[in-house]
Each structure stands twice: as C-alpha cells, then as structure tokens.
Amino acid sequence: MKDKLVLTATETAEVLNIGLSSVYYLRDHNILPQLHDLPGVRFRAKDVYALAGEGSNAQEYTPFRFKELEAELKNKDARIQKLETILKGTTSRMLEALKEGGL
C-alpha cells in the first residue's frame, strides 16, 4: 500500500490499525481530510501515513497536529484579547489620573 497515492477507508483502517468507524470519526472531526472529488471515501496516503507517524516528515505535519495547533492558536488569541482589554483599562485609568493631576 505504500506506493499508493490514495487509500480507501478500509485501507486507511488497516494502516492505522483501527476500525472503520474510527476512520469515519477522524474524517467527521476533520482530523483526516477526505478527498471529495473521487468516488467513495478516499484519503491521501500521505495524510494517512503522517497520522500513523510514518514517513520522513511525519513530525512536521499531521492532521492531528494541525488540530492541536488550531486549538493552541485559539487559546492564545483569547489570552491576547484579555490582555488587550486589561491594557486599555489600565491606560485609560492612567490618563484619567494624569488629567486629574493637571498634567
């Protein structure tokens, strides 16, 4: 199967050593993107092998790692927004204090 560019759901399950329902779970949760322009349920072999942790660039990209990075980015965006709100409030209070002090 290593020489194939595209894998079926059954072949994907074999490579990942999981059941078909788990393959569909990975697809439905955008962890393993499906190729929609082909008949049936098909996946890029490189995505499947990357998810399995095989290949030279397995550490560089996996759909699972992508999801992790998305979640991390969302958390950091929320923290940045909170810090911006705190900074704006602090700046506003400092300006008010300077105005009251006649500066």
HUPE-V574079 format. One line per field, one symbol per residue. phi: phi as a letter, one per 20 degrees, with the letter a starting at -180 (. if undefined). A space follows every 10 residues. Layout:
BEGIN
phi=???
END
This chain:
BEGIN
phi=.fefeccfff ffgffelcef ffffffffdl ecfeeeedfm dccfgfffff ffndnfdfff bbgffgffff ffffffffff ffffffffff ffffffffff end
END
